[in-house]
Amino acid sequence: MSRRDLYIAAYDISDAQRLHEALLLLKRYASGGQKSVFECFLDADERRRLLGDMRTLLDDDTDRFLLLPLRAGQGERTRTLGRAAAAIDPDFFYVG
């Protein structure tokens, strides 16, 4: 099984149609999130596909997308505040 890393994906998209398409795209990869910020456990191939799909969707002049790796597990830990729950890699992923 390939290694999955935790990423935070966020977008700011100006057009309603592209915004909706970005939401549907990220929901295919996300394990959690709210509004325009999502937690995604991605392996290297999924990361490349997500970035490629998002690149074709965005308008470079008006839209923004961020895919931020969280490095917990490499000597650092993820910190949460408030009612937040630490992200946990699930036992399995359903893709469909």
Beta strands, then each sheet from edge to edge (+ up, - down):
strand 1: 5-12
strand 2: 30-34
strand 3: 37-42
strand 4: 64-70
sheet 1: 2+ 3- 1+ 4-
end
